[in-house]
Amino acid sequence: MSPSPMGSLPSSRRSLLLLVLALTAVRLVAAGGIHLTEDEAYYRLWAQHLQLGYLDHPPMIAWWIRAGETLFGDTPLGVRVAAVLASGVSSWLIGELARALGADGRTAFRAALWYNATLTVGLGGMLAIPDAPASLFWSVTLWTLARFWRTRRAAWWLAAGLAAGLAVMSKYSALFLAPGVLLWLVAVPGGLAELRKPGPWAAAAIAAGVFSANIVWNAQHHWITFAKQFGRIAPHGVSPGHVAELIGEQLLLFTPLLAIFAALGVRQAWRERKDPAAVQLMLPVATSAPFAAYLLIHSLHDRVQAHWPVPLFGALALCAAVAAGRLGEARQWKGLRFAAPALGFVVAAACFVLAASPTPLLGRIDPTLALRGWPRFAKDVEAVRAKSGAAWVGAESYGVFSQLNDEHRSSPLLEVVERDRYWATDPDRPDFTKPGLVVDLSRRMKVFDVMRCFRRVTPVAELTRAGGPASKDLGHNQRYTAYLVSDPKRDVWIIGCPDEIAPGVWR
């Protein structure tokens, strides 16, 4: 009898594979049973209009969602399945990257385990957002570079270029891989010699070739993605408080004990960069450094979103795993290694339990409220529309618009702001000669802003979502106001409204 594929794997790889399969199975169940987030519902719309770029990001996540929906339909699982599988592949690659850099099997398993113990990955590993393909292709790039360094086969440079190009087609943050690879080659013995060979430059050419598809698309669409994303780089004053927010938030999301181990691993990478017998941590550290530096600089003038640093988490988990392995086998060090991932897994498990509950278990502070109540809310909006005589429904934010769209509404629907996000050729164009119903969070709905776009604005309803019967059960993100509007002052379909808005209204 021939051995099974599982039995032919070394025990450490077999353990890693079982870990990946178990985590993937849990995420698949959660992905199918938990309502889409606002961002996921928005990217779902992209998958209905496949192209080589969008206002906010490159197109990879749209292609992934479309592929998933082809297999599993227009369902939460269909939207998320590619992202869930990517999390599993990324976890496997982080373990394989550890091996390729010289770590033993136990450290490789620990790196993959700890990567999934971070809150960003543990909770967000099933989400269909651009970070999912960006993190996968970032990990693939590092793994192919490690394979090159180990084998010195130039073909691995070509694979690295392809992976890096696909990473940039997922999210522009992957552009920082190029200076990161350069920094790595400068920092390690023998790296500068590689720059005199064609491999790195062929990789750069391949990456640029892949990315050129999005560049051409932007050139044909007034550079809208470049203007939006690279416009973040320009400083708008100095707000050092965002630095503390970035550091504190990421310490919590990576989890504090894992962060301490990661810092020790980064220090170890620098100290042992010239030691060929050591685990070659300079590859993950150096390739992460430019993006990490950008995030720190960005936080001097603006907020860094919590999920932006996630492509770096694989490298940091690997550093943490290697550093923890150096502590020896004394009881206290074993205890710390056991405790390090525990916080992340406990919090993630608690959040999944909260999400699985049919009702909010924590009232108005329940973190799953943003995912709840959308089917009923969509029915309430439709009832108000029919009662008020409106012919179409508008929302003032992409999140509310996308969630209503996900509920397969029967009347024409649009977001009345930021029309650059959408498609002028969409056949679902409302008849603006007839009244419409504009609805959004009450904290966003300023009547004077709506009146900049429509001559007639009448409040018709106050709505709630995912709340209890008493007003004390409702948070500020569960109260909505609906206005009956008519007689637009501008081309709402093409230009959108309003021309100018009160500061902070649309945030």
N, C-alpha and C positions, 0 to 999 in steps of 0.2 A: 504494500500500500504506500503510495507516495505521500510525503508530508504535506499538510495544509500550508497555504501561504502564511497564515498566522504562526504556525509552529516553526517555520523556517526563519522567522525573525529572531534576532538576539533578544534576550529577556527585556533589556532596557528599551529597545525599539518597540517591542510588543506592548510594554506598559504605556509608552507614549501613544501608540496607535489606539489602545483601549481608552485612554484619556480623551483623545480627540473625538473618537466615536461617541463616547458617553456625553461629552459636552455638546456635540453637534445634535445628538438626539434630543437633549433637553431644549436646546434652542429652537429646533424645528417644531416641537410641541408648543413652545411659547409663541413662536412666530405665527403659528396658525390660529392661536386663540386670543391674542391681544390686539386691540384696535390699532390702526396706524397712527403714528404721530403726525402733527401738522406738516413737518418737513417731508416725511415719507409720502403723504397724500399729494404733496406738491410735485415730488419727483415722479410719482405715478403718472401725472399729467404729461410729463416729458416723454414717458414711454409710449404715449399715444401719438406723439409727433417726433419720431426719430430724426435726428439731424446731428451735425458734427460740432455743435456748440449750443449753449443757452446763455441767458443773461448772467446767471449766477456762477456757473461752473462749466468745465468741459463735459463731454457727453457720456462718459463710461457708465455712470449709475443708471442712466436711462436705458442703455442697451441691456444691462444686467436685468433690470426690472422687466423689460419686454421679453427677454428669454425665459424668466421665471413664470411670467403670466402665460406664455405659450404652453408651458407644461402643466401649470396648476390653476390657470384661469385668473380672472381679475379678483383675486382674494388676497387677504393679508399674507398667506403663505406664498402665493405667487409673486407678490411684490418682494418678499424678503428672502426667498430660498437661496438666491445666489449669494447674498450677503452672509447668510448663515454658513453656507459651504465654504465661503472665503475665510471666515473666522477659523474654521477647522483646518483649512490648508495653511493659513498663517501660523497657527499653533504648531503644526507639524514642522513647518519650515524653520521656526525659531529653535526647535529642538535640533533639527539637522544643521542649522547654522552654528549652534554651539559645538556640535561634533566637528564640523569642518574647521572651526577655529582652534580645535585642540582640547575641548572639554570632554570629560568622560560621560558615560551614559546617564549616570545619576544626575549630573549637573544639567545635562540636556533636558531630561524629564522635568527637573525643577524649573528650568527657564520657561518651558511651555506652560507648566502649571501656574507659575507666578504671573505670567502674562495674562492668563484668564482670571486671576484673582484680583487684578486691578478693577476698580469700579467702572471705569470707562469701557473696558472690554467685556467685563462680566455682565454688565447691564446693556451695553450698546452693541455687543457682538452680533445681535440679530437684526439690527436696524439697517434699512436700505437707504443709506446716505452716502455721499461721495467718499467719506473716510473709509468705507469698507473696501472698495477696490484700491484706493490709494494706499491703505495699509498693506494689503496683500502684495501689490506690485513693488512697494518699497521693500518688503521682506524678501521677495524674489530677487530683487536687485542685489541686496546684501548677500544672499545665499550664493548667487552666481559669482559675485566678486570673491567670496571666500573659496569657492571651488577653483576659481582661477588661481588664487594665491597658493592653494595647496598643490595643484597639478601643473601650473604654469602653461596650460593649454590656452592658446589665444582665442579659441572658439567661445570660451566663457565670457570674454569681453563682448562679443556680439550678442550673446544672450542677455548680458547685463544692460546693454544699450536698448534692446527691445523692451525689457522689463521697465526700465526707467522711462522710456517713451510712453508706455501704457500707464505708468503711475502719473505722469503729467497729464495724460488724457483723462485722468480721474479727478485730479485736483492740482492746482498750480503750485501748491506747497512742495510738490516733488521736484520742482526746479532747483531746490536747494541741494538735491543729491549731487549735482555736478560739482559745485565748490566743495562739498563734503568729500567726494572721491578724491579730488585734488589735494585736499588737506590730508587725507589718509596717506596718499602716496608720498607726500612731502615728509610726513611724520615717521614713517617706518623705514628701516634699513632696506635699501634696494628699491624703494618705491620710485625715486627720481629716475632711475634707469628705465622704468617702464614707460615713463613719459616720452622717452626717445624712441619708443617702438610704436607701431601703428595701432595696437590694440585699443588703448584708451580713446584715441581719436576716431577710430571706427565705431566704437560704442557711442560716442557723442554724436556722430553723424547719423547713426541709426535712430537714436532717441529723437534727434531733431527732425528726421524724416517722418517719424510717427506723429510727432507733435505738429508738424506742418499742416496736417488736415484741419486742426482747430485754428491755426493761424490764418489759413485761407478763409475759413468760415467767418472769423472775426473781421477780416478785411472786407468781406462782402456784406457785413452787418454793422458797419460803423464802429468796429472795435468795442462793442458793448461790454463783452466779458472782461477784456483788458481794462477798460475804463473803470468798471465796478471793482474788480479785485485789486488791480495795481494802484487804484486810487486810495486804498487803505494805507499804502506806504507813506503818503504825504502826511506829515505831522499836523495836528490841529491843536497846538498848545501842549503844555506839559501837565500830566496828571499822574504823579508818582504813586498815588493810591492804587492805581491799577496794577502796579508791580507787586505790591503786597497781595492783592487779590489773586493774581496769577499764581504766585508761589504757594499761597495758602490753599487755593482751590486744587491745584495739581498735586500737592502733598496729600490731600484727602482722597482724591480720585485714584492716585497711584497706590494709596494707603501708606501711612507714616512709616511703618517698619520696613516695608519693601523699599521705600524711598531712601532710608538710611543705608540699606544694603546696596542700593544702586549707586549712591554717592561713593561708597567704599570701592565699588567696582570701577567707577570712572577714575578714581585716584590710582587704583591698581593698573588700569590700562595705560596710564601715562608713565608710571614708574617702570613697567615691564615692557615698554614698547620696543626695546631693542633686544629682548631676551627671546630667542627663537624657541626655547622650550616652554615658554609660558603660553597660556591661552591668549590668542591674538585679539584682544578686546579693542585695539585701536581702530579696527574697521568699523564696528558699530558706533563707537564713540565719536570718531572723527566725522563720519558721514552724518551724524545727528547734529553736530555742533553748529553748522550755519543756520539751520532752521530754528534750533533752540535760541540762538543769538537773536534772530529776527523776532521771535515771539517776545523776548525780553525787551527789545527796543520798541516794538509795537506797543507794549504795555505801558511805555512811558507817556503815551498820548491817547491811548484808547484801550477799550476792554478786549481781552483775548477770550474768545468763546471757549467754553470748557472742553469741547471735543477737538479743537484744532491740534493739540500736541499728540494725538493718539498714534500717528505713524512712528513716533519715537519710542512708544512704550515697549515694543519688542526688543529694541536695543537695550533699553534700561532694565527690562526684566532679565535679559541675558547677563548684564553686568551684575545685577543683584544676585543671581543664582551662582555665578562664579565666586563672588566675594563671600557668600555664605558658606560655600564649600571649603573655604580656607580656614574656617573657624575651628575645625577639628570635630571630634566625636564626643567631647565632654557633654554631660547631661544638659548643662545650661545652653550650650550652642544648639543641641538637638531641639531643645524646647523652643528656642527662638526661631529656628527654621520651620518648626511646625506652626508656630503662632503667626509667622509673617503673612501667609496667605489667608489665614482664618477670617480676619476681619472682612476682607473683600467678599469671600464666599458667603459668609453669614448675612451681610447686608444685601448681596445680590439675591440670595434665597428669600429673604424677607420681602424684598420688592416684588419678586415673582409671585409670592403668596398674596400680597396686596393686590396685584394685578389680576390674579385668578379669582379673587373674591367677587361675587356678584354685586356687592354693594361696597362703597368706600368704608374701610374699617377705621380710618383715622379722621373721619369728618372732613372739615374744610382744609385741614393740613395734609390730607392724603396725597402723596406724590403722584398717584395714578389718576387724579381728577382730570388732567388734560386729555386723557384717553377715553373718558367715559361720557356716555349720554348723547353721542352724536346721532345715532339713528332717531331717537325720540326728538332731539332738537331739530333735525331736518324736517320731520313731520310737522312740528310746531310752526316752523318757518313757512312751510307750504300751506298750512291752514290759515296763517295770517295773510299770506299772499292772496289766497283765494277769497277770503273774507273782505279784504281791502280793495279788491278789484285790480291788483297789480298784474302786469303781463310778464314780468321778469323779476329776477332777484339779483341784487348786487351785494358785494361785501367789500369792506375797506381794507382788508388784509389778505395776504395770500393764504394764510393758515385757515381762516374761516372759509374762504372760498374753496380751498382744496378739500377740506373735510366735507362740505356740503356736496361737492362734486363727487366725492367718493361714495356718497349715499345714493347715487344714481337718481338724481332729481329728475322731475318731469318737465319743469319750466326752464326757459333760458336762464343762464347763470353767468355772471362775470365778476371779476375784481375790478372795481372802478378806479383804483389807484395802480400805478406802476404797470401800465399796459405794455411796456417793453418786455415783460415776462411772457407774453402770450402771442397768439397767432391771429393776424388780421383776417386770414382766410378761413378761420374756423366757421363751419356752417351754422353754428348755434348762436349767431348774432341776434341780440334782442331787437325788438321793434321799439325804438326810443321815442316814437310818436305816442306811445301808450305809457301810462304810469308804471313805475317800478317800485320794488321794495328793497331798500338798502338796510342791511342789518350787520351789526358787528358788536364787539364788546362795548359796554356802556362807557368804560373809561376812555375808549378811543373815539366815541361818537360825539363830536362837537358840532352842534347844529350850524354854527357859522361857517365851519369848513365845508359841510355838505352844501350849504347855500352858495358857496363859490362855484359850484358845479351845476346846481339845479335852481330854477327860479321858484319852484313850489316845493316846499319841504314841510311835511306834517308828521309829527310823532303818532304812531298808531299802536305800538305794543311794547311791553317790557317782557323779555323772555329769560328763562334760566336754563342751565344745562348741568346735569350731574349733581344736583343739589337736593337737600332734604326739603321738607315742606315749609320750614321756618327760615326767615331771612338770615338768622344767625348761622345757618348751615352753609351759606353761600360765600365764596370768596370773590375777589374782584375780577377773576378770570372766568366766572360762571354767570355773570349778569350781562345781558345783551339788550340793546335798544333797536327798534325797527322804525324806519321812517318811510312814509309814502312820498315818492319824489316824481317830478315830471318837469317837462320843458327844460332840457339840458342847455346850458350856456355855451357848451363846447362839444367837440366830437369825442364823446366818452369812449367809444370803441377803439379809436386810434390813439388819441392823446391821453385820455384818462383825466382824472381830477383828484384833488384841486390843484391849481397852479402853484399856490403856496400854501403851506399848512402851518398850524401852530407848532412851536417846538415841542418835540416829544410825543405828539399825538399819535403817530403811527408806529411808535416803538413797541 
